[in-house]
Amino acid sequence: MSEASSPAAQFARDGFVYIPQLLSPAEMDELSANLERVVREVVPTLSKAEAMFEDYSDPTSLKQIAHLDAHDPYFADLMRNPRIVAIAEELLQDRVVAQNIGYFRKPPGRGKPTPAHQDGYYFCLLPNEALTIWIAFDDVDEENGALYYVAGSHLKGVQPHGASHVLGFSQGLTGDKSSELGQEVLCRVRRGDCLIHHSLTIHAAGGNMSSRERRAIGLVFYASRAKVDPELKRQYKESLSRQQQQLGVA
Ligand SMILES: O=C(O)CCC(=O)C(=O)O
């Protein structure tokens, strides 16, 4: 592979990179079995803010789990997987600090879109150097909630965000500046593929009105050189807790 097309070069240029079949079918089967176990056994013990539903009266409408790694040792171990950590270190050109794993599901027929955002707005880092490794459990395309990235937007800094009032994604980009900041790229993936995005890369996802599943996990790593800015974090948390109260999940 030439330097220009190496994953690190693509990540530096576009702010995201696609790695097909990061996990083998056997690894995905193991991951799926553990996810199903967590959904069955752990989710019922979690708070409304930790396990989020499109409709809290319907257990089949699970849409998100925050901090999977904090709730289950299998997922805590996954964050230490040497192959995954090595990829994160290569792309961020630094040692990394594992943060958390989120589960992102768009239930068939009713999964809502993900608002355009930069993860870095939530992370509040200086410098804002982190990434998310997003691993698909299902084939995903524009009908069941594919991710879109704005290529190159990670080079333009943190953009203004405001309260989105979307459960699980409290902050969204204000205004429609995405076209000024780079070209939007739709990323279709297969089960076992992964997409890795920089913390400043603008991304969004469609809803899922199809009859197919759309499940993914996102593993977040911060570069060692990135430090949380306490004042930015305080403002973010205030907005989050105001919205959680309005949405009745506090
Ligand atoms: O899966 C999604 O819809 C959104 C995921 C996301 O925003 C992320 O992993 O940073």
The ligand as an SDF file (V2000), in Angstrom:
LIG
                    3D

 10  9  0  0  0  0  0  0  0  0999 V2000
  -24.2070    5.4400   15.0300 O   0  0  0  0  0  0  0  0  0  0  0  0
  -24.5960    6.6030   14.9640 C   0  0  0  0  0  0  0  0  0  0  0  0
  -25.6590    6.9280   14.4600 O   0  0  0  0  0  0  0  0  0  0  0  0
  -23.7720    7.7310   15.4920 C   0  0  0  0  0  0  0  0  0  0  0  0
  -22.4470    7.3320   16.0000 C   0  0  0  0  0  0  0  0  0  0  0  0
  -21.6360    8.4920   16.4030 C   0  0  0  0  0  0  0  0  0  0  0  0
  -22.0230    9.6300   16.3170 O   0  0  0  0  0  0  0  0  0  0  0  0
  -20.2930    8.2420   16.8790 C   0  0  0  0  0  0  0  0  0  0  0  0
  -19.9040    7.0660   17.0490 O   0  0  0  0  0  0  0  0  0  0  0  0
  -19.5600    9.2330   17.1160 O   0  0  0  0  0  0  0  0  0  0  0  0
  1  2  2  0
  2  3  1  0
  2  4  1  0
  4  5  1  0
  5  6  1  0
  6  7  2  0
  6  8  1  0
  8  9  2  0
  8 10  1  0
M  END
$$$$
